[in-house]
Amino acid sequence: MHDDRPLVEGRLDRALRQFIRPAQYTARVPLTLSAWRTPGEPVPVAEALSGTYEPFTTGTDWGSPWSTWWFRLEGSVPQEWAGRRVEAVIDPGFTDDAPGFQAEGLVYDAEGVPIKGIHPRNRHIPVAAPAAGGEPVRLLLEAAANPSVLRDGFIPTRLGDVLTAGDEPLYRFASAELAVLDETVWHLILDIEVLSELMRELPADRPRRHEILRALENALDALDLHDVPGTAAAARAELTDALARPAHSSAHRVSAAGHAHIDSAWLWPLRETVRKASRTFANVTALAGEYPELVFACSQAQQYAWVKEHQPHIWERIKKAVADGTWAPVGSMWVESDANMPGGEALARQIVHGKRFFLEELGVDTEEIWLPDSFGYTAAFPQLAKLAGVKWFLTQKLSWNQINKMPHHTFWWEGIDGTRVFTHFPPVDTYNAQFSASELAHAERNFADKGLATRSLVPFGYGDGGGGPTREMMEKARRLASLEGSPTVEIQPPSAFFTEAEREYGAKAPVWSGELYLELHRATYTTQAKTKQGNRRSEHLLREAELWATAAALHARGYAYPYDDLDRIWKTVLLHQFHDILPGSSIAWVHREARDSYEQARAELEGIVAQAVAALGGDAPAVLNASPYEREEIAVLDAQTAAALPSGAPVQPLGEGRTAVAVRVAGLGAAPLGAAPQAPAAASGAPHGAPPVTALSDGQSIVLDNDRLRVTIDAEGLLTSVLDLDASREVLAPGARGNLLQLHPDHPNHWDAWDIDRHYRRSHTDLTDAESVELIESGPLRATVRVTRSFGASRITQELTLAAGDRRLDIATEVDWQESEKVLKAAFPLDIHAQVSTAEIQFGHVDRATHTNTSWDAARFEICAHRWLRVAEPGYGAAVLNDSTYGHDVTRTAHDTDEGEVLGTTVRLTLLRAPHSPDPETDLGVHRFRYALLPGAGVAEAVAEGLALNLPLRALPAGPAERAPLVSVDNPAITVESVKLAEDRSGDVVVRLYESHGGRAAGTLVTGFPVLGRM
């Protein structure tokens, strides 16, 4: 038989495109339009109902970027349409871009009750079925003129901020009509789509492919293309047998869940996500009325909370859908957060706040972590999930790996403590499936666990920018429930899938141990440094605020614990941990608002701390320590606090009203300022009787020495020696210089804000030229060298400080960053032969290879660390600490010496980037941050000093002199993470602790307050 497939398929394509699709609406009449442009930001529908509307005609331009227009659509159903299915079909100027990345709308009835959203793949609004002739139609459309920021690719654009986007209209209103939907034609279109898509996926040697081809050809023969409505039924009849053939019993089984992954901010601001959620949720609740088998899996408690606040009608529909079983709250988290950078307590609060919302508001105790789109996953997650009562974990993102394919799709994921959680990666490789045959065929071919497991999950619906499932998807699911040649499809809640998958495969499933590292989007550890800094500092300020507020609630009569304020601030911080905000991959508007939000949070939290401390009383200068470890260090006082010190207190004036003083203070405690910290103390007043720090200069270099470290800084402001006097060991690699700032070109192949590609390493500039290197503080308590550099249009000032008795060299950096598409690194070449680097993560740490033996090792060329990263060889290690930097790289580096080549380890912090998309001015401006080198550090020292760097001692002119901490533990391996009052307002004190050294530990918790009952 001749192979005429191309001819038949070409005939089919043209017929569908040119004749059949246009025939689904058999009659149309235009609606009358009038318009009101909202001045400024969006307004509620109640205000829009009384807006000033003016006549508006189709074909008119509208919508400057980020503006909102309200349109009234009015008309009546023609008498001759009586008894037919009538819809309003609206096109405000949709482009070829995907739903959620252009103009969007929410349609209300004449009373302001939301009906459903519209987007390019979902333009209809139900009017009547059957319709009554002469029935009036009055609709109100809220249209958002959202620009498609990445429409031209990763090109710098000013569209990403309302302040810079301009006033030129983006859209031309195409049409608003009443139309009769011919359901037979519409169903014919879906029949053809399902069969033709399946046919093209089947091998040419399969009989089923040719049977479908002939059925489609017969349908075309039965169809009069000039009378599609009149012949559609006959054409459908020719396809009945092909659609009726059931799937094979061995077919892959797809559990499908409706879905609409909505980025809580990305190429749109937070305020637009409030409306995206409303449009999508309106769509879904309307769809469930037509398709009772729908189950919509929806995560992110924050988005529910927005809809509850702004759209009470939709909220009531959601609650009913949950009760009816067509809506499945999932995810257990406040937002789908980044899964690498949030601190341990923040990640715990993501789950606590998320699960509490779903339980209290909807009566659902969610059972899974649902993070399809986050950029890699911390090895701390399995333990956190299990402790929160979570059974299952889902993601899809690792299908984006550049180099290595994950070997499993269903498996047990093992965390740092050995806890395991049942995990699934949908092999369909998308969280926005549309039930195309190619997607289902890919899921079946791609599924890595064939032979032992038979099922996978497919989340379907338009996402990222929202939209959700459509009626076309539901119709396809019905046809694909059991269809020969295709996987079977059953729409069901994710919990049903996980329960069945675990029953089938749980006892045999493989184990993946450690982090789930995404081999892509590695620059998200660095981009938008101020957003990351705001997150880190907010997390630690929240720790302080809760600690001192708890102390005041327990010890100060009349003090009211600020439950509501802390809850609100926590939710603000959790929201900004969303996986396109904290990673720095959103538009300029998002990060501008994030900076403002963090500043507001800082001011409020400082106020909470001040009120709590004032309630605790005290009229003498005091120092507070929010770290759980005792501190003996040099504190820097402001002028007011220094003036309150008792006469004769051992201090060192620092200039600019600042004063240094030696202190000792218990972990989570307070201590008086001004007295010698320990008797007998050295004359200098240094901690634990340490000798004073000295500073010597010979005109070529400056040497800082405190009898523990001897640090040499050369005339170019670089470290040429860091001698650990306790260990009698040089820390820096032979011939290398430390704190070397290095500038690389930064041009990733794609995804500017997201990616740093390995080729950046092929060239760099060492920033060695110094404008000045000067000793600005010279002991006895501390000595500081200031180094200034200029390069391009940028300028860096660094202050390297060594304090008496300290093993930590602090480096305070201020950068006026004006670079374009470059990345700034700070390098520490160390004379340490390390096989692995050890990085702090949430509630622990992970080891990563420093070599590149395997492709998996090589792919981890940029890694995430929290407050510290340590490298070590047997008997000795060193740590690099930071107060707001997450991106790092660690390499093994050879150094030439007189004795031959020596292999060391270079640790680099990734400080700043300057990509142009989606924010063309990413990171430009002044940045201030601190990092430190800690020689001789074990894990214990890294933990304690990392906390100290991130929780500076709080010196006050008047404060509590009580030394006893609120809580303490007698084993330093047990770290107190948080102290707070329980959110249920019972008065219970919650203390969260973890083992931080990487082993097992036992200890006794001692409280500074009475405890009732047993813990």
Steps between C-alpha positions, in 0.01 A plus 500: 500500500629844417609714795274803472528609862645845425215574261227395742662676793546817300136488392396456862711789625361745247141392551530534874673836484305669223151347513419297810633717783338820368167319476461426872314829542218507245367850559636816657375848591715776649458627853491872571810621684576785736824546692643658814874515561587459865713788621808348663492155656215248465177561690235263638197419289279703733686813392499394135121466502475875554781595263459752218463296181532642152409341165770270364529320167686187401820567309598771753836495678493476876718408792826670581728255684361383834183709471152368574194570287142409575268425209123475502367247249131526423260336256216249471456150369337504154156340490610244242761363745242382749576153635863500390827524696601866505832635624672834511835473320749769588835591347647818648802469271657168588833423338664168425664501842392243754225560754617702794763694306289772342157661530279318748149557620245410764135525400227596749125510468309827518492482882874457533507125568800336327419243233832381356827618352596526136832444325607404146410133545183563697303791356139401565256606768185287537180693437224240472448138397230494384459869433179699499452734205528865595680423827711805602874455551695738725859416591789689657856417395801592713782499245864511604747637245790289620804511271672185379839581649695214339318503168821592316718271709757610753525852366521793743160663529349779706164324503583329829407796719200729483738789574694444175258319266360807327147587385473350151198267464588132477179353364228557242156381605408238240144390574224443752210296364211280587533170318325166462724205580434203272578220742515234232770689310683572823501130594614410149800728542593323824451155346732593216761655728520199729521247219734693274738581786505134604549385142809714458653353815457139392775327302436464127512120527212487750161404351329733743663800335360410161157416637476847649625656176222328300237592756603864476500479122148355505389781732633756253314327220178522701551867568386777270753775568247757377241366743699381799210537749267303278741209452693494828287222648572276203870569530494418872329171423800396290725547806287313751675165466850647514412684820328200657794260492625457857856528619708189550506361852874568514463866405668754723254648748478877530348660806405847387437797726383840383762759576594863448847572624478874567828672575428724798714759323721474195445699182225684688480662844340352809184703454446339163529153648206583725294546182656203318394274784149645493465452123630145513299396803187644343572295185547180695192531719293578189649202315417263784134579445524354149741216581433349841792258455746792515750499784705818520823478702588842632790601723624823665291604800598861432301502176194359674534772764511767230186367336324476835580866563434643155240268343255366761268353235782292351613402849157358577509305174841358595372384837207328331732339245720365779194357671378351170838337429572692179772709666804355678713736710858374475853600582497569873691828457424872513646540151693277263822638640855475387627179653866586551534845657227535764642437845403198704247681714352672194457170318331356808271803515415461131355162589348605833319800354395312188361193677327714764323708234374197309383328818334801665347655189412193293511208742772325302817358654728505197735205461754600237768756419416628149790688340495435124703807402755583772866504404638201690410355837683499832589169660327627814156463343426131572539547874298822506225337296474199725506707819210703358295189427567517127516166315593593144713736294449613140713699260558513127787744469787255495390396151669828402846370597764601246724195530370212709160339481349395830494118504158469666155655477357337810732437794572552865688824563736479796601812692801588709373315808390186315132594485333392177198642319321337206573719196379530144624688193226497234668346192279716280766765575255786536265634762292669225384197303212535251425132428674498167589154376864603482499584872345169598726303267801680647386418852475132410833483315681710757377323812814362662337246728335272245472138595445566868271804490216570261368848573602864496342837572414759236410851622293657221395858439651830392745626757789731590281799418183316592190384323462140612320214327250564221192322374701380200745328734216338690349372176835359393536326834165331446609372159838388636364315803557173314617533142706244313855621442497751783551487877178484698390821667315536826438839658552470873648689794877476545445320831333215310794476263755500782306245701479261205859561388635437848286187538625368168865603516585623847664178619718478187565863415863615482654759734657834407713637783584866548406820326312514172737735318365675192761514227369835380408840643808501724525880490181523704723463806636848420277713275323794670732512799285746693203265487715224642645731762151609599397138543803400708479800729124473539535137605749590769309805618192282535706264715600791723153649516338170599770427757480832683123523467477155660733612780287807559178298494643266765675753722339842449163565655252653261695427182283374211671262262458641145341191346328681214799713405741206499255288301459772239873567470578131475250466218659793320841335523360162395327657201826654382665158515291403199716329239517795262540773764774382735695346206505840329326392180209746501448836333633824646164592652499187716846562641438870554198413710692221674763749616226722640332206672822387663570852623154523651548159663836613637352813655209309655719224638745747648201662667381167640846428639523848654157469664577155638837606639348813654236284668773284652632808677851600598671836509863405441674439169459139391570265214259241359599178324238332280738218409466184707876498565699694757686788341832652607573768248545865428173689467469833322284756681330807363560836663194484725587159639867587542407813695305284748802281584638531852809710539821309446350226289766347273408626153656599170366808319443424134404841368167618359348465847567126516672321783630143535462311825571140600200299616399155611136401480321168527316351207145639465582726792587850611798642689605837638738712297809670628639265762796281412353186343708264706723536803789520491496667159781646300556871532358539155165365611512243221289185533624213715812695587626493144792717396412815312494500122798674346543659160839560339581654163833507315369705210463191282257299708293517816506219756212447743577266791294392801713201606247266334512625143770696323361659185717667239346742252715617211519838330220396264268423791510122453570231757846354448505304823250383758700317762302290747719540807298249702576232242836642384371479144469726199143503373551647152634291217868552409550810286130580494320805631169496685193719484581538132208659318455357153283632219368261233294565188155355557309408185290187553356331195146556623309617806711804589391555861487126564813347354872512543660273241834329545664696219508810722812353661701512179596863552520737793669812631663506843421827674842565649542874453427687820449873527584490868589254774493660842495397863197675649477321838802384692404315818508401774154348455488491122699604197358581159650555157296685240555422131341691214492397135342633184436311177286603209231724646493303827668554834567264791595582857595217733585504868698202627469471877678282753379516861685410816461134590318416175584237239277665244611754242197712413466674165236770468442589137326793337462487122364768275423250222460646152602206283323341205476123456782417737529292813711594804668228705710513818768228505678332790768256375563275801784264578253222575468178302124452524310215339167665575362834596250516784225758474239600752142433394178504701548322833831348399755480222588305186827383347573550130800374307770753413614285208328435167535124477147452373264706292287544812796653686594720206147635471517640854736779401291757688352405835284646773607550860331679784712665770816301445695275269790292632782304335727266690763232484557255786595706803434848367233710335396855426163661444380798303204671667253748354208716606295497177682314221371163379694425181843335530741293297773269627783368284818301549792720400865412440769738632869489414751497784873437528415147609270442204133535427263521796129438461281739694136602504362833388174621650323787327193696596284624214424855604320680218374461145368742236263321260261710291191279485236511631628799700732711282658661808549193713720562805613846393561725798666491839524172691632434849573153630742312721690178469781349706782248491508262797825297510519182706124454487321178568131469431424609856697823461345567160152462644565732795691765307255493210224578746710771663566673168129498415381596850717796606498571870236760582654764727255732678544810718246350741391140506459185709810402690371147564757247383278192513384394153139422425605146407833322482628156405799328656624351171640741238403258223136580576422840352198706596338623180206695636318596817146634473155484649265253337273653237192349666546765772502236772807657657707191423863563409622331183872424482630353175838324523712293265824303502740722306830307493384215280473216749292400797475696820326487836459793730292671763289804426498749786239774509514838665130477581277246679387203295169329570467133416731297282651603166 
